[in-house]
Amino acid sequence: MLNNYAPEELQGAALRALRQLLDEKDPQQHWGGLKKVLTPEGHYLWLCDYHAKQYKV
């Protein structure tokens, strides 16, 4: 179960379980309308359009 992991610790089996859950809940991969945004620090965030605006150049 994913409840035993901090987000930064997800790897291996826990990461696969998370991916499986996402695939089951959102098979069309719409991701709730969120967009993948690369931050200046090199991190990827999944954000709504409103919050993604601050990262657009």
mmCIF file as Biopython writes it, N, C-alpha, C and O atoms, coordinates in Angstrom:
data_model
#
loop_
_atom_site.group_PDB
_atom_site.id
_atom_site.type_symbol
_atom_site.label_atom_id
_atom_site.label_alt_id
_atom_site.label_comp_id
_atom_site.label_asym_id
_atom_site.label_entity_id
_atom_site.label_seq_id
_atom_site.pdbx_PDB_ins_code
_atom_site.Cartn_x
_atom_site.Cartn_y
_atom_site.Cartn_z
_atom_site.occupancy
_atom_site.B_iso_or_equiv
_atom_site.auth_seq_id
_atom_site.auth_asym_id
_atom_site.pdbx_PDB_model_num
ATOM 1   N N  . MET A ? 1  ? 0.841  -1.184 0.000   1.0 0.0 1  A 1 
ATOM 2   C CA . MET A ? 1  ? 0.000  0.000  0.000   1.0 0.0 1  A 1 
ATOM 3   C C  . MET A ? 1  ? 0.879  1.238  0.000   1.0 0.0 1  A 1 
ATOM 4   O O  . MET A ? 1  ? 1.967  1.220  0.576   1.0 0.0 1  A 1 
ATOM 5   N N  . LEU A ? 2  ? 0.434  2.301  -0.628  1.0 0.0 2  A 1 
ATOM 6   C CA . LEU A ? 2  ? 1.230  3.515  -0.781  1.0 0.0 2  A 1 
ATOM 7   C C  . LEU A ? 2  ? 1.274  4.369  0.478   1.0 0.0 2  A 1 
ATOM 8   O O  . LEU A ? 2  ? 2.118  5.259  0.583   1.0 0.0 2  A 1 
ATOM 9   N N  . ASN A ? 3  ? 0.389  4.120  1.430   1.0 0.0 3  A 1 
ATOM 10  C CA . ASN A ? 3  ? 0.329  4.951  2.631   1.0 0.0 3  A 1 
ATOM 11  C C  . ASN A ? 3  ? 1.587  4.888  3.480   1.0 0.0 3  A 1 
ATOM 12  O O  . ASN A ? 3  ? 1.806  5.770  4.310   1.0 0.0 3  A 1 
ATOM 13  N N  . ASN A ? 4  ? 2.406  3.889  3.300   1.0 0.0 4  A 1 
ATOM 14  C CA . ASN A ? 4  ? 3.601  3.719  4.121   1.0 0.0 4  A 1 
ATOM 15  C C  . ASN A ? 4  ? 4.811  4.465  3.590   1.0 0.0 4  A 1 
ATOM 16  O O  . ASN A ? 4  ? 5.894  4.354  4.166   1.0 0.0 4  A 1 
ATOM 17  N N  . TYR A ? 5  ? 4.663  5.218  2.518   1.0 0.0 5  A 1 
ATOM 18  C CA . TYR A ? 5  ? 5.797  5.852  1.863   1.0 0.0 5  A 1 
ATOM 19  C C  . TYR A ? 5  ? 5.632  7.365  1.803   1.0 0.0 5  A 1 
ATOM 20  O O  . TYR A ? 5  ? 4.538  7.872  1.556   1.0 0.0 5  A 1 
ATOM 21  N N  . ALA A ? 6  ? 6.723  8.075  2.031   1.0 0.0 6  A 1 
ATOM 22  C CA . ALA A ? 6  ? 6.752  9.508  1.762   1.0 0.0 6  A 1 
ATOM 23  C C  . ALA A ? 6  ? 6.934  9.656  0.256   1.0 0.0 6  A 1 
ATOM 24  O O  . ALA A ? 6  ? 7.595  8.819  -0.359  1.0 0.0 6  A 1 
ATOM 25  N N  . PRO A ? 7  ? 6.358  10.717 -0.369  1.0 0.0 7  A 1 
ATOM 26  C CA . PRO A ? 7  ? 6.459  10.844 -1.833  1.0 0.0 7  A 1 
ATOM 27  C C  . PRO A ? 7  ? 7.877  10.756 -2.361  1.0 0.0 7  A 1 
ATOM 28  O O  . PRO A ? 7  ? 8.094  10.167 -3.420  1.0 0.0 7  A 1 
ATOM 29  N N  . GLU A ? 8  ? 8.843  11.315 -1.665  1.0 0.0 8  A 1 
ATOM 30  C CA . GLU A ? 8  ? 10.215 11.291 -2.158  1.0 0.0 8  A 1 
ATOM 31  C C  . GLU A ? 8  ? 10.862 9.918  -2.020  1.0 0.0 8  A 1 
ATOM 32  O O  . GLU A ? 8  ? 11.968 9.708  -2.518  1.0 0.0 8  A 1 
ATOM 33  N N  . GLU A ? 9  ? 10.192 8.978  -1.354  1.0 0.0 9  A 1 
ATOM 34  C CA . GLU A ? 9  ? 10.735 7.638  -1.161  1.0 0.0 9  A 1 
ATOM 35  C C  . GLU A ? 9  ? 10.128 6.611  -2.116  1.0 0.0 9  A 1 
ATOM 36  O O  . GLU A ? 9  ? 10.503 5.439  -2.078  1.0 0.0 9  A 1 
ATOM 37  N N  . LEU A ? 10 ? 9.205  7.031  -2.963  1.0 0.0 10 A 1 
ATOM 38  C CA . LEU A ? 10 ? 8.572  6.075  -3.865  1.0 0.0 10 A 1 
ATOM 39  C C  . LEU A ? 10 ? 9.565  5.601  -4.917  1.0 0.0 10 A 1 
ATOM 40  O O  . LEU A ? 10 ? 10.103 6.394  -5.690  1.0 0.0 10 A 1 
ATOM 41  N N  . GLN A ? 11 ? 9.792  4.310  -4.929  1.0 0.0 11 A 1 
ATOM 42  C CA . GLN A ? 11 ? 10.637 3.705  -5.934  1.0 0.0 11 A 1 
ATOM 43  C C  . GLN A ? 11 ? 10.318 2.224  -6.001  1.0 0.0 11 A 1 
ATOM 44  O O  . GLN A ? 11 ? 9.645  1.689  -5.120  1.0 0.0 11 A 1 
ATOM 45  N N  . GLY A ? 12 ? 10.785 1.577  -7.014  1.0 0.0 12 A 1 
ATOM 46  C CA . GLY A ? 12 ? 10.575 0.140  -7.146  1.0 0.0 12 A 1 
ATOM 47  C C  . GLY A ? 12 ? 9.111  -0.243 -7.119  1.0 0.0 12 A 1 
ATOM 48  O O  . GLY A ? 12 ? 8.303  0.314  -7.862  1.0 0.0 12 A 1 
ATOM 49  N N  . ALA A ? 13 ? 8.763  -1.202 -6.256  1.0 0.0 13 A 1 
ATOM 50  C CA . ALA A ? 13 ? 7.411  -1.752 -6.186  1.0 0.0 13 A 1 
ATOM 51  C C  . ALA A ? 13 ? 6.385  -0.680 -5.835  1.0 0.0 13 A 1 
ATOM 52  O O  . ALA A ? 13 ? 5.280  -0.691 -6.377  1.0 0.0 13 A 1 
ATOM 53  N N  . ALA A ? 14 ? 6.727  0.242  -4.942  1.0 0.0 14 A 1 
ATOM 54  C CA . ALA A ? 14 ? 5.787  1.291  -4.552  1.0 0.0 14 A 1 
ATOM 55  C C  . ALA A ? 14 ? 5.472  2.206  -5.729  1.0 0.0 14 A 1 
ATOM 56  O O  . ALA A ? 14 ? 4.327  2.625  -5.901  1.0 0.0 14 A 1 
ATOM 57  N N  . LEU A ? 15 ? 6.471  2.514  -6.530  1.0 0.0 15 A 1 
ATOM 58  C CA . LEU A ? 15 ? 6.258  3.359  -7.695  1.0 0.0 15 A 1 
ATOM 59  C C  . LEU A ? 15 ? 5.401  2.638  -8.741  1.0 0.0 15 A 1 
ATOM 60  O O  . LEU A ? 15 ? 4.551  3.253  -9.385  1.0 0.0 15 A 1 
ATOM 61  N N  . ARG A ? 16 ? 5.629  1.346  -8.902  1.0 0.0 16 A 1 
ATOM 62  C CA . ARG A ? 16 ? 4.803  0.568  -9.822  1.0 0.0 16 A 1 
ATOM 63  C C  . ARG A ? 16 ? 3.363  0.503  -9.327  1.0 0.0 16 A 1 
ATOM 64  O O  . ARG A ? 16 ? 2.436  0.569  -10.134 1.0 0.0 16 A 1 
ATOM 65  N N  . ALA A ? 17 ? 3.155  0.376  -8.025  1.0 0.0 17 A 1 
ATOM 66  C CA . ALA A ? 17 ? 1.807  0.355  -7.462  1.0 0.0 17 A 1 
ATOM 67  C C  . ALA A ? 17 ? 1.108  1.693  -7.681  1.0 0.0 17 A 1 
ATOM 68  O O  . ALA A ? 17 ? -0.087 1.727  -7.973  1.0 0.0 17 A 1 
ATOM 69  N N  . LEU A ? 18 ? 1.832  2.775  -7.546  1.0 0.0 18 A 1 
ATOM 70  C CA . LEU A ? 18 ? 1.264  4.096  -7.798  1.0 0.0 18 A 1 
ATOM 71  C C  . LEU A ? 18 ? 0.857  4.218  -9.261  1.0 0.0 18 A 1 
ATOM 72  O O  . LEU A ? 18 ? -0.232 4.706  -9.565  1.0 0.0 18 A 1 
ATOM 73  N N  . ARG A ? 19 ? 1.712  3.784  -10.155 1.0 0.0 19 A 1 
ATOM 74  C CA . ARG A ? 19 ? 1.407  3.856  -11.586 1.0 0.0 19 A 1 
ATOM 75  C C  . ARG A ? 19 ? 0.182  3.009  -11.916 1.0 0.0 19 A 1 
ATOM 76  O O  . ARG A ? 19 ? -0.667 3.427  -12.704 1.0 0.0 19 A 1 
ATOM 77  N N  . GLN A ? 20 ? 0.087  1.827  -11.321 1.0 0.0 20 A 1 
ATOM 78  C CA . GLN A ? 20 ? -1.062 0.956  -11.553 1.0 0.0 20 A 1 
ATOM 79  C C  . GLN A ? 20 ? -2.345 1.629  -11.069 1.0 0.0 20 A 1 
ATOM 80  O O  . GLN A ? 20 ? -3.367 1.559  -11.751 1.0 0.0 20 A 1 
ATOM 81  N N  . LEU A ? 21 ? -2.311 2.270  -9.923  1.0 0.0 21 A 1 
ATOM 82  C CA . LEU A ? 21 ? -3.472 2.981  -9.398  1.0 0.0 21 A 1 
ATOM 83  C C  . LEU A ? 21 ? -3.894 4.104  -10.345 1.0 0.0 21 A 1 
ATOM 84  O O  . LEU A ? 21 ? -5.079 4.263  -10.638 1.0 0.0 21 A 1 
ATOM 85  N N  . LEU A ? 22 ? -2.922 4.878  -10.821 1.0 0.0 22 A 1 
ATOM 86  C CA . LEU A ? 22 ? -3.228 5.961  -11.755 1.0 0.0 22 A 1 
ATOM 87  C C  . LEU A ? 22 ? -3.828 5.422  -13.053 1.0 0.0 22 A 1 
ATOM 88  O O  . LEU A ? 22 ? -4.774 6.002  -13.587 1.0 0.0 22 A 1 
ATOM 89  N N  . ASP A ? 23 ? -3.287 4.324  -13.557 1.0 0.0 23 A 1 
ATOM 90  C CA . ASP A ? 23 ? -3.806 3.724  -14.784 1.0 0.0 23 A 1 
ATOM 91  C C  . ASP A ? 23 ? -5.230 3.204  -14.591 1.0 0.0 23 A 1 
ATOM 92  O O  . ASP A ? 23 ? -6.048 3.293  -15.507 1.0 0.0 23 A 1 
ATOM 93  N N  . GLU A ? 24 ? -5.535 2.663  -13.409 1.0 0.0 24 A 1 
ATOM 94  C CA . GLU A ? 24 ? -6.882 2.167  -13.131 1.0 0.0 24 A 1 
ATOM 95  C C  . GLU A ? 24 ? -7.877 3.311  -13.003 1.0 0.0 24 A 1 
ATOM 96  O O  . GLU A ? 24 ? -8.992 3.222  -13.517 1.0 0.0 24 A 1 
ATOM 97  N N  . LYS A ? 25 ? -7.491 4.370  -12.332 1.0 0.0 25 A 1 
ATOM 98  C CA . LYS A ? 25 ? -8.398 5.492  -12.071 1.0 0.0 25 A 1 
ATOM 99  C C  . LYS A ? 25 ? -8.542 6.433  -13.261 1.0 0.0 25 A 1 
ATOM 100 O O  . LYS A ? 25 ? -9.560 7.112  -13.392 1.0 0.0 25 A 1 
ATOM 101 N N  . ASP A ? 26 ? -7.543 6.480  -14.121 1.0 0.0 26 A 1 
ATOM 102 C CA . ASP A ? 26 ? -7.561 7.401  -15.259 1.0 0.0 26 A 1 
ATOM 103 C C  . ASP A ? 26 ? -6.979 6.711  -16.493 1.0 0.0 26 A 1 
ATOM 104 O O  . ASP A ? 26 ? -5.898 7.075  -16.955 1.0 0.0 26 A 1 
ATOM 105 N N  . PRO A ? 27 ? -7.699 5.704  -17.033 1.0 0.0 27 A 1 
ATOM 106 C CA . PRO A ? 27 ? -7.146 4.931  -18.148 1.0 0.0 27 A 1 
ATOM 107 C C  . PRO A ? 27 ? -6.879 5.764  -19.404 1.0 0.0 27 A 1 
ATOM 108 O O  . PRO A ? 27 ? -6.033 5.385  -20.215 1.0 0.0 27 A 1 
ATOM 109 N N  . GLN A ? 28 ? -7.568 6.870  -19.580 1.0 0.0 28 A 1 
ATOM 110 C CA . GLN A ? 28 ? -7.343 7.735  -20.740 1.0 0.0 28 A 1 
ATOM 111 C C  . GLN A ? 28 ? -6.160 8.679  -20.522 1.0 0.0 28 A 1 
ATOM 112 O O  . GLN A ? 28 ? -5.768 9.405  -21.436 1.0 0.0 28 A 1 
ATOM 113 N N  . GLN A ? 29 ? -5.603 8.670  -19.336 1.0 0.0 29 A 1 
ATOM 114 C CA . GLN A ? 29 ? -4.455 9.506  -18.937 1.0 0.0 29 A 1 
ATOM 115 C C  . GLN A ? 29 ? -4.719 10.990 -19.180 1.0 0.0 29 A 1 
ATOM 116 O O  . GLN A ? 29 ? -3.912 11.695 -19.786 1.0 0.0 29 A 1 
ATOM 117 N N  . HIS A ? 30 ? -5.867 11.440 -18.692 1.0 0.0 30 A 1 
ATOM 118 C CA . HIS A ? 30 ? -6.197 12.865 -18.742 1.0 0.0 30 A 1 
ATOM 119 C C  . HIS A ? 30 ? -5.600 13.590 -17.539 1.0 0.0 30 A 1 
ATOM 120 O O  . HIS A ? 30 ? -5.461 14.813 -17.554 1.0 0.0 30 A 1 
ATOM 121 N N  . TRP A ? 31 ? -5.251 12.842 -16.509 1.0 0.0 31 A 1 
ATOM 122 C CA . TRP A ? 31 ? -4.598 13.358 -15.303 1.0 0.0 31 A 1 
ATOM 123 C C  . TRP A ? 31 ? -5.386 14.499 -14.662 1.0 0.0 31 A 1 
ATOM 124 O O  . TRP A ? 31 ? -4.808 15.432 -14.105 1.0 0.0 31 A 1 
ATOM 125 N N  . GLY A ? 32 ? -6.701 14.409 -14.749 1.0 0.0 32 A 1 
ATOM 126 C CA . GLY A ? 32 ? -7.540 15.422 -14.124 1.0 0.0 32 A 1 
ATOM 127 C C  . GLY A ? 32 ? -7.362 16.795 -14.729 1.0 0.0 32 A 1 
ATOM 128 O O  . GLY A ? 32 ? -7.666 17.800 -14.085 1.0 0.0 32 A 1 
ATOM 129 N N  . GLY A ? 33 ? -6.873 16.857 -15.957 1.0 0.0 33 A 1 
ATOM 130 C CA . GLY A ? 33 ? -6.648 18.139 -16.611 1.0 0.0 33 A 1 
ATOM 131 C C  . GLY A ? 33 ? -5.342 18.810 -16.226 1.0 0.0 33 A 1 
ATOM 132 O O  . GLY A ? 33 ? -5.089 19.943 -16.636 1.0 0.0 33 A 1 
ATOM 133 N N  . LEU A ? 34 ? -4.508 18.137 -15.448 1.0 0.0 34 A 1 
ATOM 134 C CA . LEU A ? 34 ? -3.231 18.714 -15.026 1.0 0.0 34 A 1 
ATOM 135 C C  . LEU A ? 34 ? -2.206 18.626 -16.144 1.0 0.0 34 A 1 
ATOM 136 O O  . LEU A ? 34 ? -2.258 17.724 -16.980 1.0 0.0 34 A 1 
ATOM 137 N N  . LYS A ? 35 ? -1.285 19.558 -16.151 1.0 0.0 35 A 1 
ATOM 138 C CA . LYS A ? 35 ? -0.228 19.611 -17.156 1.0 0.0 35 A 1 
ATOM 139 C C  . LYS A ? 35 ? 1.130  19.378 -16.492 1.0 0.0 35 A 1 
ATOM 140 O O  . LYS A ? 35 ? 1.378  19.839 -15.378 1.0 0.0 35 A 1 
ATOM 141 N N  . LYS A ? 36 ? 1.991  18.665 -17.187 1.0 0.0 36 A 1 
ATOM 142 C CA . LYS A ? 36 ? 3.352  18.413 -16.704 1.0 0.0 36 A 1 
ATOM 143 C C  . LYS A ? 36 ? 4.193  19.659 -16.978 1.0 0.0 36 A 1 
ATOM 144 O O  . LYS A ? 36 ? 4.320  20.089 -18.124 1.0 0.0 36 A 1 
ATOM 145 N N  . VAL A ? 37 ? 4.764  20.236 -15.923 1.0 0.0 37 A 1 
ATOM 146 C CA . VAL A ? 37 ? 5.525  21.482 -16.032 1.0 0.0 37 A 1 
ATOM 147 C C  . VAL A ? 37 ? 6.923  21.263 -15.450 1.0 0.0 37 A 1 
ATOM 148 O O  . VAL A ? 37 ? 7.069  20.743 -14.344 1.0 0.0 37 A 1 
ATOM 149 N N  . LEU A ? 38 ? 7.944  21.663 -16.205 1.0 0.0 38 A 1 
ATOM 150 C CA . LEU A ? 38 ? 9.322  21.593 -15.729 1.0 0.0 38 A 1 
ATOM 151 C C  . LEU A ? 38 ? 9.662  22.915 -15.038 1.0 0.0 38 A 1 
ATOM 152 O O  . LEU A ? 38 ? 9.532  23.983 -15.636 1.0 0.0 38 A 1 
ATOM 153 N N  . THR A ? 39 ? 10.093 22.842 -13.785 1.0 0.0 39 A 1 
ATOM 154 C CA . THR A ? 39 ? 10.459 24.050 -13.047 1.0 0.0 39 A 1 
ATOM 155 C C  . THR A ? 39 ? 11.896 24.446 -13.372 1.0 0.0 39 A 1 
ATOM 156 O O  . THR A ? 39 ? 12.651 23.625 -13.893 1.0 0.0 39 A 1 
ATOM 157 N N  . PRO A ? 40 ? 12.290 25.684 -13.078 1.0 0.0 40 A 1 
ATOM 158 C CA . PRO A ? 40 ? 13.679 26.104 -13.308 1.0 0.0 40 A 1 
ATOM 159 C C  . PRO A ? 40 ? 14.690 25.259 -12.532 1.0 0.0 40 A 1 
ATOM 160 O O  . PRO A ? 40 ? 15.853 25.160 -12.924 1.0 0.0 40 A 1 
ATOM 161 N N  . GLU A ? 41 ? 14.248 24.655 -11.439 1.0 0.0 41 A 1 
ATOM 162 C CA . GLU A ? 41 ? 15.134 23.804 -10.634 1.0 0.0 41 A 1 
ATOM 163 C C  . GLU A ? 41 ? 15.285 22.399 -11.211 1.0 0.0 41 A 1 
ATOM 164 O O  . GLU A ? 41 ? 16.064 21.590 -10.706 1.0 0.0 41 A 1 
ATOM 165 N N  . GLY A ? 42 ? 14.525 22.116 -12.285 1.0 0.0 42 A 1 
ATOM 166 C CA . GLY A ? 42 ? 14.627 20.809 -12.920 1.0 0.0 42 A 1 
ATOM 167 C C  . GLY A ? 42 ? 13.644 19.777 -12.395 1.0 0.0 42 A 1 
ATOM 168 O O  . GLY A ? 42 ? 13.810 18.585 -12.654 1.0 0.0 42 A 1 
ATOM 169 N N  . HIS A ? 43 ? 12.622 20.208 -11.660 1.0 0.0 43 A 1 
ATOM 170 C CA . HIS A ? 43 ? 11.611 19.302 -11.130 1.0 0.0 43 A 1 
ATOM 171 C C  . HIS A ? 43 ? 10.379 19.326 -12.033 1.0 0.0 43 A 1 
ATOM 172 O O  . HIS A ? 43 ? 10.049 20.359 -12.616 1.0 0.0 43 A 1 
ATOM 173 N N  . TYR A ? 44 ? 9.711  18.197 -12.143 1.0 0.0 44 A 1 
ATOM 174 C CA . TYR A ? 44 ? 8.446  18.153 -12.862 1.0 0.0 44 A 1 
ATOM 175 C C  . TYR A ? 44 ? 7.315  18.228 -11.854 1.0 0.0 44 A 1 
ATOM 176 O O  . TYR A ? 44 ? 7.320  17.527 -10.842 1.0 0.0 44 A 1 
ATOM 177 N N  . LEU A ? 45 ? 6.338  19.092 -12.144 1.0 0.0 45 A 1 
ATOM 178 C CA . LEU A ? 45 ? 5.139  19.222 -11.333 1.0 0.0 45 A 1 
ATOM 179 C C  . LEU A ? 45 ? 3.931  19.026 -12.234 1.0 0.0 45 A 1 
ATOM 180 O O  . LEU A ? 45 ? 3.968  19.385 -13.411 1.0 0.0 45 A 1 
ATOM 181 N N  . TRP A ? 46 ? 2.874  18.467 -11.696 1.0 0.0 46 A 1 
ATOM 182 C CA . TRP A ? 46 ? 1.612  18.335 -12.421 1.0 0.0 46 A 1 
ATOM 183 C C  . TRP A ? 46 ? 0.696  19.411 -11.875 1.0 0.0 46 A 1 
ATOM 184 O O  . TRP A ? 46 ? 0.275  19.350 -10.720 1.0 0.0 46 A 1 
ATOM 185 N N  . LEU A ? 47 ? 0.386  20.407 -12.716 1.0 0.0 47 A 1 
ATOM 186 C CA . LEU A ? 47 ? -0.329 21.599 -12.264 1.0 0.0 47 A 1 
ATOM 187 C C  . LEU A ? 47 ? -1.520 21.906 -13.157 1.0 0.0 47 A 1 
ATOM 188 O O  . LEU A ? 47 ? -1.548 21.548 -14.334 1.0 0.0 47 A 1 
ATOM 189 N N  . CYS A ? 48 ? -2.510 22.582 -12.563 1.0 0.0 48 A 1 
ATOM 190 C CA . CYS A ? 48 ? -3.624 23.098 -13.355 1.0 0.0 48 A 1 
ATOM 191 C C  . CYS A ? 48 ? -3.109 24.306 -14.143 1.0 0.0 48 A 1 
ATOM 192 O O  . CYS A ? 48 ? -2.028 24.826 -13.864 1.0 0.0 48 A 1 
ATOM 193 N N  . ASP A ? 49 ? -3.898 24.743 -15.130 1.0 0.0 49 A 1 
ATOM 194 C CA . ASP A ? 49 ? -3.483 25.874 -15.964 1.0 0.0 49 A 1 
ATOM 195 C C  . ASP A ? 49 ? -3.195 27.122 -15.127 1.0 0.0 49 A 1 
ATOM 196 O O  . ASP A ? 49 ? -2.237 27.847 -15.394 1.0 0.0 49 A 1 
ATOM 197 N N  . TYR A ? 50 ? -4.016 27.361 -14.131 1.0 0.0 50 A 1 
ATOM 198 C CA . TYR A ? 50 ? -3.855 28.555 -13.293 1.0 0.0 50 A 1 
ATOM 199 C C  . TYR A ? 50 ? -2.478 28.575 -12.628 1.0 0.0 50 A 1 
ATOM 200 O O  . TYR A ? 50 ? -1.789 29.594 -12.673 1.0 0.0 50 A 1 
ATOM 201 N N  . HIS A ? 51 ? -2.072 27.473 -12.019 1.0 0.0 51 A 1 
ATOM 202 C CA . HIS A ? 51 ? -0.799 27.428 -11.310 1.0 0.0 51 A 1 
ATOM 203 C C  . HIS A ? 51 ? 0.390  27.227 -12.244 1.0 0.0 51 A 1 
ATOM 204 O O  . HIS A ? 51 ? 1.516  27.584 -11.898 1.0 0.0 51 A 1 
ATOM 205 N N  . ALA A ? 52 ? 0.150  26.659 -13.424 1.0 0.0 52 A 1 
ATOM 206 C CA . ALA A ? 52 ? 1.238  26.462 -14.393 1.0 0.0 52 A 1 
ATOM 207 C C  . ALA A ? 52 ? 1.686  27.780 -15.010 1.0 0.0 52 A 1 
ATOM 208 O O  . ALA A ? 52 ? 2.815  27.884 -15.490 1.0 0.0 52 A 1 
ATOM 209 N N  . LYS A ? 53 ? 0.811  28.795 -15.002 1.0 0.0 53 A 1 
ATOM 210 C CA . LYS A ? 53 ? 1.140  30.087 -15.624 1.0 0.0 53 A 1 
ATOM 211 C C  . LYS A ? 53 ? 2.418  30.702 -15.054 1.0 0.0 53 A 1 
ATOM 212 O O  . LYS A ? 53 ? 3.165  31.354 -15.785 1.0 0.0 53 A 1 
ATOM 213 N N  . GLN A ? 54 ? 2.674  30.508 -13.787 1.0 0.0 54 A 1 
ATOM 214 C CA . GLN A ? 54 ? 3.862  31.136 -13.189 1.0 0.0 54 A 1 
ATOM 215 C C  . GLN A ? 54 ? 5.167  30.570 -13.739 1.0 0.0 54 A 1 
ATOM 216 O O  . GLN A ? 54 ? 6.224  31.178 -13.571 1.0 0.0 54 A 1 
ATOM 217 N N  . TYR A ? 55 ? 5.102  29.404 -14.398 1.0 0.0 55 A 1 
ATOM 218 C CA . TYR A ? 55 ? 6.311  28.791 -14.939 1.0 0.0 55 A 1 
ATOM 219 C C  . TYR A ? 55 ? 6.483  29.020 -16.430 1.0 0.0 55 A 1 
ATOM 220 O O  . TYR A ? 55 ? 7.508  28.640 -16.996 1.0 0.0 55 A 1 
ATOM 221 N N  . LYS A ? 56 ? 5.507  29.631 -17.071 1.0 0.0 56 A 1 
ATOM 222 C CA . LYS A ? 56 ? 5.612  29.889 -18.514 1.0 0.0 56 A 1 
ATOM 223 C C  . LYS A ? 56 ? 6.498  31.079 -18.747 1.0 0.0 56 A 1 
ATOM 224 O O  . LYS A ? 56 ? 6.421  32.086 -18.042 1.0 0.0 56 A 1 
ATOM 225 N N  . VAL A ? 57 ? 7.350  30.950 -19.756 1.0 0.0 57 A 1 
ATOM 226 C CA . VAL A ? 57 ? 8.308  32.002 -20.076 1.0 0.0 57 A 1 
ATOM 227 C C  . VAL A ? 57 ? 7.730  32.963 -21.090 1.0 0.0 57 A 1 
ATOM 228 O O  . VAL A ? 57 ? 8.396  33.921 -21.482 1.0 0.0 57 A 1 
#
